[in-house]
């Protein structure tokens, strides 16, 4: 039977799914990946370890299974994270600089003027912010190639995680590639024109010779190599950023369909009819390019699942136990704003700080746990409101497994939430597009695939919702205030 293997290389784990023609998940595996924090605001991962986690996830997923029926591979990946490697030897020169990393903040601050911010937003579709890859690229080259000679000569390559994984598949002799949706998240691409932008490259000091060639979401890409027990030569038929892949898996093909992916951070994304300015504190990005380019509006939240992990570590428990504790509690007036590395959409304030307010002598772990859950749903609501009227929110990602969190989301947003029962939608979206690319499905067959969902309907009264939203906005304003 024809099957598709999907690989999702994420911030905290690499997952692998094996999917058949009926859309059934036959096997799955997950391999954790670690991150380090060598300095305040810095978040790094080992580039070689990411590749080895892909190999381990594939091996675990396919263990004991026949592999002759696998007709394509799809890849989804964490976005904005950046790798610098030697083009000839293929060796990474530095750890992966995570999308969460803030080392580019001083570069953004130095460049920030009203005119520059407007130019960056107009060309890239993104606000000038260190979450995106451009400032990370400048910081890496400032350290490893300060005069830019090696980068300008093409001896070095800067690429997002998709480019790094494709490089490891292709070997050192192949020209590096970057999928269009991932490239759109670097802040170095002309989002409407679809290629690297000379003005943005000059602004950040990035030689074009150091960048991969941008290609469509369906390639062409190199075939598989060195992923046992998968034989070499299976076509990689699709590559998507993780949030884009989740949107595709939800079946979104038309403007107005919006989803939230809950992970280490969260992404709220919806398709647009054309490449207009998304506005309202959200970004214009490329959802996917399959012949025509599908544009999307997106808001990025820096800390959602990361907030639960942070507080769980602080309280010597697990994120799962923390979520269960918070689900059965009231906040007691406590509000937690997780501005650990600033705030993303719709504020885009890298100077914001983490803040807990409303603490009392009787505040305990349960109230803090509830405040952490509240912080996730309020941030998603902030972005959804910035996008305009969202009738229904599709939800996916690890934290979305919590019924309590999804009910809280519906209550705070005041809209129904439809949660995908399979939380691994990024991998599933990559599988769907890969299968579409090799003819396993056409668009009608994809639309007919089962997408089991759970529905959560708002139960909170409008007055109570308004009070909760007002308290949240007050706390956000405090986290963003600056004392001279």
C-alpha positions in Angstrom: 0.0 0.0 0.0 1.3 3.5 -0.9 2.5 5.4 2.2 4.0 8.7 3.1 6.6 9.3 5.8 6.4 12.7 7.5 9.2 14.3 9.6 8.5 17.2 11.9 11.6 18.7 13.3 10.4 21.0 16.2 11.8 23.0 19.0 11.5 20.4 21.7 11.2 17.1 19.7 11.5 15.5 16.3 8.4 13.5 15.4 7.8 11.1 12.6 4.5 9.7 11.2 3.8 7.0 8.7 0.5 7.7 6.8 -1.4 5.5 4.3 -3.6 6.4 1.4 -6.7 6.4 3.6 -5.1 9.1 5.9 -4.6 6.6 8.7 -1.5 7.0 10.9 0.2 3.6 10.9 3.1 4.4 13.1 4.6 7.3 15.0 7.7 8.2 17.0 9.1 11.1 18.9 12.7 11.9 19.9 13.3 14.8 22.3 15.9 17.5 21.4 17.6 19.7 24.0 18.2 23.4 24.1 20.8 25.4 26.1 20.8 28.9 27.4 24.5 30.0 27.5 23.7 33.7 28.2 20.6 35.6 29.2 18.3 35.8 26.2 20.3 33.2 24.2 18.7 29.9 23.2 20.8 27.4 21.3 20.5 23.8 20.0 23.2 21.5 18.6 22.9 21.3 14.8 24.3 17.8 14.5 21.9 16.7 17.3 19.0 17.9 15.3 20.0 15.8 12.3 20.6 12.8 14.5 17.2 13.2 16.1 15.7 13.0 12.6 17.5 9.8 11.9 16.5 8.4 15.3 12.8 9.3 14.8 12.7 7.7 11.3 14.4 4.6 12.7 11.9 4.3 15.6 8.9 5.0 13.4 9.8 2.4 10.8 11.2 -0.2 13.2 10.0 -3.6 12.2 7.8 -2.3 9.4 8.2 -2.9 5.6 9.4 0.2 3.9 8.9 -0.7 0.2 5.5 1.1 0.1 6.8 4.5 1.1 6.4 6.7 -2.0 7.3 10.1 -0.6 8.7 12.0 2.4 7.4 15.3 3.7 9.2 17.5 6.1 8.0 20.2 8.5 10.3 22.2 10.7 10.7 24.9 13.4 11.1 28.3 11.7 13.3 31.3 12.1 16.0 29.2 13.8 19.3 29.6 12.0 22.3 27.4 11.2 25.7 28.6 9.9 27.8 26.0 8.2 30.8 25.4 6.0 29.6 25.0 2.5 32.5 22.7 1.5 32.8 20.5 4.5 29.2 20.7 5.7 30.2 21.3 9.3 28.1 23.6 11.4 30.3 26.5 12.7 28.1 27.3 15.7 25.0 26.0 17.5 21.6 26.5 16.0 20.4 29.9 17.1 16.8 29.2 18.1 13.8 31.3 17.0 13.5 32.1 20.7 17.0 33.6 20.8 17.3 37.4 21.4 21.0 38.0 20.6 19.9 40.1 17.6 18.0 42.6 19.8 20.9 45.1 19.9 21.2 44.9 16.1 17.4 45.6 15.7 17.7 48.5 18.2 20.6 50.0 16.3 18.7 49.8 13.0 15.3 50.9 14.4 14.0 54.2 13.0 10.5 54.9 11.8 11.7 54.8 8.2 13.6 51.6 8.6 10.8 49.9 10.4 8.4 50.9 7.6 10.8 49.7 4.9 11.3 46.3 6.6 7.6 45.8 7.1 6.8 46.8 3.6 9.3 44.5 1.9 9.4 41.5 4.3 5.8 41.6 5.7 7.4 41.3 9.1 8.1 43.8 11.9 11.7 44.6 12.8 12.2 42.1 15.6 15.0 39.7 16.7 12.7 36.7 16.6 13.2 36.6 12.8 16.4 35.2 11.2 17.9 38.4 9.8 19.3 39.8 13.0 20.5 36.3 14.1 22.3 36.0 10.8 24.0 39.4 11.3 25.0 38.4 14.8 26.4 35.0 13.6 28.5 36.6 10.9 29.7 39.4 13.2 31.2 36.6 15.3 32.4 34.1 12.7 33.0 36.2 9.6 33.1 39.9 10.7 34.5 41.2 7.4 32.0 39.1 5.5 34.7 37.8 3.1 34.0 34.1 3.5 30.3 34.7 3.3 30.6 36.9 0.2 32.8 34.2 -1.5 30.2 31.6 -0.9 32.3 29.6 1.5 29.7 29.8 4.3 26.0 29.1 4.2 23.3 30.6 6.4 20.1 28.6 6.4 17.0 27.9 8.4 16.4 24.4 9.7 14.7 23.2 6.5 17.8 24.2 4.6 20.1 22.4 7.1 18.1 19.2 6.9 18.0 19.3 3.1 21.8 19.9 3.1 22.3 16.8 5.2 20.2 14.8 2.9 21.8 16.1 -0.3 25.4 16.0 0.8 28.1 18.7 0.4 28.1 18.7 -3.4 24.5 20.0 -3.8 23.5 23.7 -3.9 21.6 24.6 -0.6 17.8 25.1 -0.8 15.3 26.9 1.3 11.5 26.4 1.0 9.6 29.6 0.2 7.5 29.7 3.4 10.6 29.2 5.6 12.5 31.8 3.6 9.6 34.3 4.1 10.3 34.1 7.9 13.9 35.2 7.7 13.1 38.9 7.1 15.5 38.8 4.2 12.9 37.9 1.5 10.7 40.2 -0.6 7.5 38.5 0.5 5.6 39.6 -2.6 8.4 39.1 -5.1 9.4 35.8 -3.7 13.2 36.1 -3.7 15.9 37.5 -1.5 15.6 41.3 -1.2 18.7 43.4 -2.0 17.7 46.3 0.4 17.1 43.9 3.3 20.4 42.1 2.7 22.2 45.4 2.7 20.4 46.6 5.8 21.5 43.5 7.8 24.9 43.0 6.1 24.1 39.5 4.7 25.9 38.6 1.4 23.5 36.8 -0.9 26.2 34.3 -1.7 25.7 32.9 1.8 22.0 32.1 1.3 20.3 29.1 -0.2 18.3 29.2 -3.3 14.5 29.6 -2.6 12.3 26.9 -4.0 8.6 26.0 -4.0 7.1 24.0 -1.1 7.0 21.0 -3.4 10.6 21.4 -4.5 12.3 19.9 -6.4 14.2 18.7 -3.3 17.0 16.0 -2.9 15.9 12.4 -2.3 16.4 10.7 1.0 19.9 9.6 2.0 21.3 8.2 5.2 17.9 7.7 6.9 17.9 3.9 7.7 15.8 1.8 7.4 14.3 4.0 4.7 16.1 3.3 1.5 18.1 6.0 -0.2 16.3 7.6 -3.2 12.8 8.1 -1.8 11.7 11.6 -3.1 11.3 14.4 -0.6 8.1 15.8 -2.1 7.2 18.6 0.3 8.7 20.9 2.9 6.7 23.3 5.0 7.3 25.4 8.1 5.6 23.7 11.1 2.8 26.3 11.4 2.2 26.3 7.7 2.0 22.5 7.7 -0.6 22.6 10.5 -2.8 25.0 8.6 -2.6 22.7 5.5 -3.5 19.7 7.6 -6.6 21.5 9.0 -7.8 21.6 5.3 -7.6 25.4 5.1 -7.6 26.5 1.5 -9.7 29.7 1.6 -9.3 33.1 3.3 -10.8 33.5 6.8 -9.9 30.0 8.0 -7.7 30.6 11.1 -5.9 28.1 13.3 -3.8 28.3 16.4 -0.9 25.9 16.9 0.1 25.5 20.6 3.7 24.5 21.1 6.8 26.0 22.8 5.4 29.2 21.4 2.1 29.6 19.5 1.2 30.6 15.9 -2.1 32.0 14.9 -2.4 31.9 11.1 -5.1 32.4 8.5 -5.1 32.5 4.7 -5.4 35.8 2.9 -6.9 36.4 -0.5 -4.0 38.4 -1.7 -0.6 39.8 -0.6 -2.1 42.9 1.2 -0.6 44.3 4.3 -1.8 42.1 7.1 -1.7 45.1 9.5 -2.9 45.1 13.1 0.3 43.8 14.6 0.3 40.6 12.6 2.6 39.5 9.8 2.2 38.9 6.1 3.8 35.6 5.2 3.8 32.9 2.6 1.7 29.9 3.7 3.0 27.7 0.9 4.0 27.9 -2.8 2.7 25.2 -5.0 2.7 26.9 -8.4 0.6 29.9 -7.1 1.7 31.5 -3.8 -0.8 31.2 -0.9 -0.4 34.2 1.4 -1.3 34.3 5.1 -1.6 36.6 8.0 0.1 35.3 11.1 0.8 36.3 14.7 3.6 34.7 16.7 3.5 34.1 20.4 6.9 33.5 21.9 6.0 31.6 25.1 3.0 29.3 25.6 4.1 25.7 26.3 7.5 27.3 27.3 5.6 29.0 30.1 4.3 25.8 31.4 7.8 24.2 31.2 9.4 27.2 33.0 6.9 27.2 35.9 6.9 23.4 36.2 10.7 23.5 36.6 10.3 26.3 39.2 7.8 24.2 41.1 9.6 20.9 40.7 6.8 19.2 38.8 5.9 18.4 35.2 4.1 20.5 32.6 1.3 17.9 32.5 0.8 18.0 36.3 1.0 21.8 36.3 -1.7 22.0 33.6 -3.9 19.6 35.5 -3.4 21.7 38.7 -4.2 24.9 37.0 -7.3 23.5 35.2 -9.0 22.8 38.6 -8.1 26.2 40.2 -9.0 29.9 40.0 -6.2 32.4 39.5 -7.1 34.3 42.7 -6.5 37.6 40.8 -2.9 36.5 39.7 -1.9 37.4 36.2 1.3 36.1 34.6 2.7 37.8 31.5 5.4 35.5 30.0 7.7 38.2 28.5 10.8 36.1 29.1 12.2 37.2 25.7 9.9 40.1 25.1 6.5 39.8 23.6 5.6 38.9 20.1 2.3 39.6 18.2 0.5 41.9 18.3 2.9 44.0 20.5 6.3 43.1 19.0 8.1 44.5 22.0 11.4 42.9 22.7 11.9 45.2 25.7 8.9 43.7 27.5 9.7 41.7 30.6 8.1 38.7 32.4 5.7 39.8 35.1 3.5 38.3 37.8 1.0 40.6 39.4 -1.8 40.2 41.9 0.3 38.1 44.2 -0.9 37.7 47.8 0.3 35.8 50.9 -2.1 33.0 50.2 -1.1 32.7 46.5 0.1 29.2 45.9 1.1 26.8 43.1 -2.5 26.3 41.9 -3.1 30.0 41.4 0.2 30.3 39.5 -0.6 27.3 37.4 -3.9 28.8 36.4 -2.3 32.1 35.6 0.1 30.3 33.3 -2.8 28.7 31.4 -4.6 32.0 31.3 -1.5 33.6 29.7 -1.7 31.2 26.8 -5.3 31.7 25.9 -5.2 35.5 26.4 -2.2 35.8 24.0 -4.0 33.7 21.3 -7.1 35.9 21.8 -4.9 39.1 21.4 -3.7 37.8 18.0 -7.1 36.6 16.9 -8.6 40.0 17.7 -5.8 41.7 15.8 -6.7 39.6 12.7 -10.3 40.7 12.8 -13.5 38.7 13.3 -12.6 35.0 13.7 -15.7 33.0 13.6 -14.1 29.6 14.5 -10.6 28.8 15.7 -9.0 25.5 14.6 -6.5 24.3 17.3 -3.7 21.8 17.3 -0.3 21.1 19.0 0.7 19.4 22.2 -0.8 21.7 24.8 -4.1 21.6 22.9 -4.6 18.1 24.3 -5.9 19.7 27.5 -9.7 19.9 27.4 -9.5 22.6 30.1 -7.2 24.7 28.1 -9.4 24.5 25.0 -12.5 25.4 27.0 -10.6 28.4 28.5 -9.6 29.4 25.0 -13.2 29.3 23.8 -14.3 31.3 26.8 -11.7 34.0 26.5 -12.0 34.3 22.7 -15.8 34.2 22.8 -15.7 31.9 19.8 -16.0 28.1 19.2 -12.7 26.2 19.1 -12.4 23.1 17.0 -9.5 20.9 18.2 -7.9 18.4 16.0 -7.9 15.1 17.8 -4.4 14.3 16.5 -2.0 16.9 18.0 0.7 16.2 15.5 -0.8 18.2 12.7 2.5 19.7 11.5 3.7 16.3 10.5 0.4 15.4 9.1 0.3 18.5 6.9 3.7 17.7 5.5 2.4 14.2 4.7 -0.7 15.6 3.0 1.3 18.0 0.7 3.9 15.3 -0.1 1.2 12.8 -1.0 -0.5 15.5 -3.1 2.8 16.3 -4.9 3.4 12.6 -6.0 -0.3 12.0 -6.9 -1.3 9.9 -4.0 -4.1 12.3 -3.4 -5.7 15.0 -5.5 -7.3 18.0 -3.8 -10.7 16.4 -3.6 -9.3 13.3 -2.0 -7.4 15.4 0.5 -10.6 17.2 1.4 -12.3 13.9 2.0 -9.7 12.6 4.4 -11.0 12.2 8.0 -10.2 15.1 10.3 -11.8 14.2 13.6 -12.2 17.2 15.9 -13.6 18.2 19.3 -15.7 21.3 19.6 -15.5 23.7 22.6 -18.2 26.3 22.9 -17.9 29.5 25.0 -19.6 29.3 28.4 -18.2 32.5 30.0 -20.6 35.4 30.3 -19.7 38.5 28.3 -19.2 40.6 31.4 -16.8 38.1 33.0 -15.0 37.8 29.7 -14.6 41.6 29.5 -13.3 41.8 33.0 -10.7 39.1 32.4 -9.5 40.7 29.1 -9.2 44.1 30.8 -7.1 42.6 33.7 -4.9 40.9 31.1 -4.3 44.1 29.1 -3.5 46.0 32.3 -0.8 43.4 33.1 0.6 43.5 29.6 0.9 47.3 29.8 2.9 46.9 33.1 5.2 44.3 31.4 5.8 46.8 28.6 6.4 49.9 30.7 9.9 51.2 30.9 11.4 52.9 33.9 14.0 55.6 32.9 
